[in-house]
Amino acid sequence: MSKQRAQQPSPEEIEQLPYRPCVGLMLLNKKGQVFIAQRVDVRGGAWQMPQGGIDPGETPADAAMRELEEEIGTANAEILAESQHWHSYDLPPWLIPKVWGGKYRGQSQRWFLLRFLGSDDEIDLTRHHQEFQAWRWADLSELPELIVPFKRDVYDKVIAEFRPVVAELQHEST
């Protein structure tokens, strides 16, 4: 019995698909470095900041704190800023049938800048459903090169928007 592969949607079909409402989290440590993690389901070492869907009836800020707890095992953080706009990205067409049941063309994300208030030993990637296999703190300048290409434009915009606040925090820590 052969496994049937999901058919890649046509450009017209993709155009009809909605974006999945989602939050993205730029979590900073005391040095102004950003939390990034390597997904368990992606080959090739792609890293990303935490992100996740917004549940029905949930505010983006509530989703941000829930996702933080679910993905890194702690919500010991405070929200410093929220992005001015929703940022969207499209999945590559070949990936659409493999993600979220093929119901979405990509994600529309509201981003949050958070300050981590805890210590590194509070981070536990296995506390809930494990999405990440490794994590580390990275400098803001490293992020665009570490992320998968189809998310880079969103990362560039989020970095540009939050850079002044990150720079201020870095200045305060010296």
TABEL-V605807 format. One record per backbone hydrogen bond with DSSP energy under -0.5 kcal/mol. NH is the residue of the N-H (numbers start at 1). CO is the residue of the C=O. E is the energy in kcal/mol with one decimal. If there is no record, write none. Layout:
nh:co:e
NH:CO:E
NH:CO:E
This chain:
nh:co:e
14:10:-2.6
15:11:-2.1
16:12:-0.9
16:13:-0.5
17:13:-0.7
17:14:-1.4
18:103:-0.6
20:106:-2.6
22:108:-2.2
23:52:-2.9
24:110:-1.8
25:50:-2.7
26:112:-3.1
27:25:-0.9
28:26:-0.5
28:114:-2.9
29:33:-2.2
32:29:-1.8
34:138:-3.5
35:27:-2.6
36:136:-2.5
37:48:-2.8
38:134:-2.5
39:37:-0.6
39:46:-0.9
40:131:-2.4
42:39:-0.6
47:146:-2.1
48:37:-2.2
52:23:-2.2
54:21:-1.7
55:53:-0.6
58:55:-2.2
63:59:-2.6
64:60:-2.3
65:61:-1.9
66:62:-2.3
67:63:-3.1
68:64:-2.1
69:65:-2.0
70:66:-2.7
71:67:-2.9
72:68:-2.4
73:69:-1.4
74:68:-0.8
77:75:-2.4
78:115:-1.9
80:113:-3.5
81:113:-1.6
83:111:-3.1
87:109:-2.9
89:107:-2.2
91:105:-3.0
95:92:-2.0
96:92:-1.0
97:93:-0.6
98:95:-1.4
99:95:-0.9
99:96:-0.9
102:96:-0.6
102:99:-2.1
103:100:-1.6
105:18:-2.3
106:18:-0.6
107:89:-1.5
108:20:-2.4
109:87:-3.6
109:107:-0.5
110:22:-2.2
111:109:-0.6
112:24:-2.3
113:81:-2.6
114:26:-2.8
114:112:-0.6
115:78:-2.5
116:28:-3.4
116:114:-0.5
117:76:-2.7
118:76:-0.8
122:119:-2.5
123:120:-1.5
124:72:-2.7
127:124:-1.2
131:129:-0.5
133:38:-3.3
134:38:-0.9
136:36:-2.2
138:34:-2.6
142:139:-1.8
143:139:-0.7
143:140:-1.0
145:142:-0.8
146:142:-1.0
146:143:-1.1
147:143:-1.3
151:148:-1.9
152:148:-0.5
152:149:-1.1
155:151:-2.2
156:152:-2.9
157:153:-2.0
158:154:-2.6
159:155:-2.9
160:156:-2.2
161:157:-2.1
162:158:-2.5
163:159:-2.0
165:162:-0.6
166:162:-2.3
167:163:-2.9
168:164:-1.9
169:165:-2.3
170:166:-2.5
171:167:-2.3
172:168:-2.1
173:169:-1.6
174:170:-0.6
174:171:-0.9
